[in-house]
Amino acid sequence: MDLKSDNTCEYLDLSPNDGHQMTSGYWSFDHQRKTVSIFDKNKIEVKKITIKEIQKDILVVENIL
């Protein structure tokens, strides 16, 4: 996924023909819970991940939704 500073994003989505495609949407970050939520163009939450660990060159996340 590509998170942009204006809270828009591109995320990998399953297309109807069983392929994957990048889809445009929006994102938000909950600082208390350390979660990133991804929303589609209709602002429906489609993905949620929790940040488990951050190091210089490593980001460990867990899918929630």
N, C-alpha and C positions, 0 to 999 in steps of 0.2 A: 504494500500500500504506500501511497505517496501523500503525506499530510502537508498541506501548505499553510503558510502563516495567516492567511485570510479565512481559515477554518473550512476551506473547500478541500476536497481530496479525490483521489482516484484509488479504487480498491478492486481486487480481483473478485470476479463474480462468475457463477456458473451460468452459461448461456443455455437457451432452450435446446440447442443441438448437442448438449453434453460437453461442449468446449468451455474454455475459460476466456473471459474478456475483462478488460479494465472498464470500470463503470464510474461515472462522476457522482459525487455526493458531498456530504458535509461531515465534520467531525467535532467532537468536544472532549475535554479532558477533565475528569473529576480528581482534583488534587488530593482530597482526603482518602478516597478509595484507590487511587492510582489506577484508574480505568480510563480507557479510550473508547468512546462510543462512535460508531460509524452509522450515518443516516443516508438513506437514498434521497433522490431529488424531491420526493414528497415528504421528507423529514420523518420517515418511519425508520426506527432503529433496526439495522440489519446485521450488525456485528458489534461485539463488545469484547475487549481484551483487558486483562489485568497485567500491569507491569510488575514482574516478580524480582527482577534484578537489572541494574544498569552498571556497566563498567565502561572503561574507555572504548573498547572495541566490541562489546557484547551487550545485547539487549535480549533478556529472557522474558517472554510473555506467555500468558495462558488464555486460551479462548474460553469465553463464557457464553457467548451467543453466536 
